[in-house]
Amino acid sequence: MPAAILFSSLMMASCVGFADSAIGVEDKPTEPTKKPETASAKDPGKWWIDESYMDKSVKLSDDFFMYCIGTWWKNTTLDKENSILYRFYDVKPSFTDRVNSLTDDNYSKYKSRLKWADPNSEAAASAQKLYDDVLKKSGLEAATTPEDVMRAFGKMSAMGVSSCIRLEPFGYNGKVYLYVDVCNESYSESKKSSSDATQSDKKTSFRELFKKHPELMQHLVPVSGKSGTRSIPEKLSFIKYILEGMGIDPEACYTLEDFVTLSNEEKSSEINNKIAYMEEWQKIFTDKEKAVTLLKEMIENIYHLDYCLISQKTMEEVNDNLKNDTQAKGAELSLKKVEKTMEENYLSYLRSKLVAEQMVPAGLKEEYMNYCKEMIGVFGVRIKSNEWMSEGSKKNALDKLNAMVFNVAYPDHWIKEGLPDFSKSQSLLEDVYIMRTTRQNLLKAIVGKSRLKESFTALVMDNESWLGLANAFYDPLFNSMNIMPYYILPPYYDPTQSLVINYQSFDTMGHEMTHGFDTSGSQFDKNGNYTPNGIWASEADKAEFDRRTELLVKCYNSYDVLPDEMPGVKADGKTTLAENIADLGGEEIAYQAFLNRLKIDGYTGDNLKLMKQRFFLSLGEEWRSKYGADHVNYLAFGIDNPDGPDAHSMSKERVNGVVANMNGWYEAFDIKDGALYRAPKDRIKIW
């Protein structure tokens, strides 16, 4: 799930966050204070938030977001290229730039071979031999039954040839299993506009599908067909033989028996195409007269996909064929597309290791894990003291929290078999085959293992959640909270900066933990299994949860998104509900952990009050951004946005909607009235 500290416009299947520019200013109170009554602790870190960004002409209880950053908002101009500006734009080089610059001798060898080889070179000869040997060793040509043809196809895949299926790790019953999806690789690029090409490349991952439709988990069946009274439909039985050829146990692989729970509107063309593609293979597989011949033809077409990687000559041959193919619509082979395909499909694990080794200082992971333990303890106390849940639901929630996996920075170990070694390769084709085989080896190494041990590996090998992303997210299938390196590195978390700013950053942890108990996460148990009743021990508890979440919807529905540019236009509290629950829960957890720390450190009097105020001022800085009506329409309301409305509130609501429901904010600033004011009985508490 998306991270607590992120801007919605860069959301992916996960949560994306942003760094900021550290600006040193004089260390002084934001409001006049009395002389401290007693000696008190002093914050050893640097309070760098620029007070000149604030607009103290705004009554903070009317619009806390603008109170915190209103002057910066007024003085910041949006240009034609940017419909939104973020606080992290001044950070150079950006986190992404730093990640993209990482390399080592092994990775650089692969990058150096991203070129079409000379047909007469040793590299081309080596690639041609490998290409020919795969077909000979697979047994495809000698296969005489559909089953043996599919097994031979599996052997080819194990040697590096692309397949018609792609295996993705996921959590199920507390272990790592493999989901069978469709594989659709390509090295050619359309001559359409870049925006069209980008859109055509967009794919919905199975993980996104399950998050949106958790009930689909009830329709998972093992490819082996051994699952009580339910089994994989005959229309997909051909998959079993491919897996056998790969050397992967079909009983460890699952797919969906059907898509009956999806409405027609939600059955995207992409999903329908996947179903049709698999049905096409099965239809041929069961054709008694033509199966062997037709299946071999289909497999050879996939095998031929890599022919272009042998040399300049083979690339030109394939391009000539594309020019004469009316269905290709002007597509042409592209090394850029080869690189993109490999990076996204096969290099996430290797590149994650580069990030871990070259960007994360020794000991930092352990240091951050100690803060995680603080946050877990706070959340546990909040669950125990919850006033609206029965003891049964509290127990279920605590069991789930205690079983949650906390993946921070990088996996505890790296699996050698899953790391491609390019040292003995001579050609691009060999590199590609190495990448594919090591991915399969990595899957074989983690399948069937406990989610406690291998959930992080399963996630970071995926391009959607590798360590190079500015990302933090909760995964309901693994019941895991995942904090990537971005969130534990300066300028986000920095031991030299103010204690306040660091603890404010920890609402990321609280946010992701809370996602395990939001409208979707609460439907999964401690092992990541979907259950109709979720964590609720009684219908009354579920009804009260629904009542409170509906109050949160109404709360956010009352906010004007851009009162000056879009008068009367309100936020969408329903679409953003799950993220708003996590925002509120994460901030409450981080604030209580912060108060605990202040007590331990001995803060009293005005110093204590100042620290409390600064915690909330840090929240305003955290979301410092400026955006216009075009951005709000695109992001919040989904106008002309192919992905539809975003699941996150706009920055202003992510500040105002949270503080308006927190007792601590009212206490810190002695708030008694204002547009944001909510009476104590009306302040919404869910977690």
Beta strands, then each sheet from edge to edge (+ up, - down):
strand 1: 15-16
strand 2: 84-86
strand 3: 165-172
strand 4: 175-182
strand 5: 188-189
strand 6: 220-222
strand 7: 253-256
strand 8: 332-333
strand 9: 405-408
strand 10: 471-475
strand 11: 480-483
strand 12: 625-627
sheet 1: 1+ 10- 11+ 9+
sheet 2: 2+ 12-
sheet 3: 3+ 4- 7- 6+
sheet 4: 5+ 8-
end
